[in-house]
């Protein structure tokens, strides 16, 4: 990029045409794809990452972008210095990139946050005081908990897509007059199943309600289009989108946000301050008080650009791996997989399962120590949903979750299936000890201490 192009005046999202890209058939690469991990038997193997749902590895393109941005890094806005002008334009262009990534309307705002949890809590602060909020108990805690309890209707986990739409319609009919907001996940962080977003948005519209889409687990894997889905807000996290630099976003309608008090009081949120008067900014600055996470925003934009370019290849890669994983697990006696809507529901690359006779913690520890496989075990910040799914499995209070993505290969899938088959049939190869610090081999030769890297 030339100096002149960097310093040209930034245009607003409303003035700038939508970003158009040709998708490619290649899979973007991630940092750490060649990571080697020690096993309990003394061997070393490459890491099989099935924990993308918790946090995805960094894209190489994101790493390169951050490295390019750091030499001229400076605080944004109100600075005439060369570095500040450059960084300000990159920051605002990052806003444009995220706007385009989710197909936002021209007048939708992009507010940079820490992650989806932060974005949903920001929106919760902006919801009118007399609003009714409708949310499924199957949501991640970030979407379940921020709303005032006395004005929130929690719906049970739906048995099907149609049941979800019917439940929301019934709740809206029974809701008191006034503003109403429906909050729904795009893809379950427990099972990966995709909710009927457009249908729920249509029901919300029919009853004069608004709808917020938690796209944290959906946006890395499928296209999200605010205008096409007809939702009011979308939230997402950079660390789920292969940009683990501490930024997320709330994207959507401006009116409730401009009417609310700033999310953070401080510099940047203010238009004017005198001895007895404070005038707050409108627009994204109103809720981005303090020095923003500029590098995080730039990293998020770089990830959005890369994923948009490779969208078709990413989807095909993940569909193939998911089908292979689900088929393999279905053939193992003693393994139970869990669904909200049923086995045929469309989903992203997430599988939730238990193994008969083995705790989820033990399964997770054995997969790591004996096979170099990283999964997640527990209730995945979705306690009501996991409790609902496991209600007919009294042996298990928690489950195992395998989430695949760009850091996952076909060999990793085959290794996971083979490891689960061995664990289900023969159990772990060694004894394990559970403690407050987790579960690990009782006689573990691995050096798991992490010395400072700075």
Secondary structure, 3 states (H helix, E strand, C coil): CCHHHHHCCCCCCCCCCCCCCCCCCCCCCECCCCCEEECCCCCEEECEECECCCCCCCEHHHHHHHHHHHCCCCCCCCCCCHHHHHHHHHHHHHHHHHHHHCCCCCCCEEEEECCHHHHHHHHHHHCCCCCEEEEECCCCHHHHCCCCHHHEEEECCCCCHHHHHHHHHHHHHHCCCCCEEEEEECECCCCCEECCHHHHHHHHHHCCCEEEEECCCCCCCCCCCHHHHCCCEEEEEHHHCCCCCCCEEEEECCHHHHHCCCCCCCCCCEEEECCCCEEECCCHHHHCCCCCCHHHHHHHHHHHHHHHHCHHHHHHHHHHHHHHHHHHHHCCCCEEECCCCCCCCCECCEEEEEECCECHHHHHHHHHHHHCEECEEECCCCHHHHHHHCCCCCCCCCEEEEECCCCCCHHHHHHHHHHHHHHHHHCCCCCEEEECCEEEECCCCCCCCCCCCC
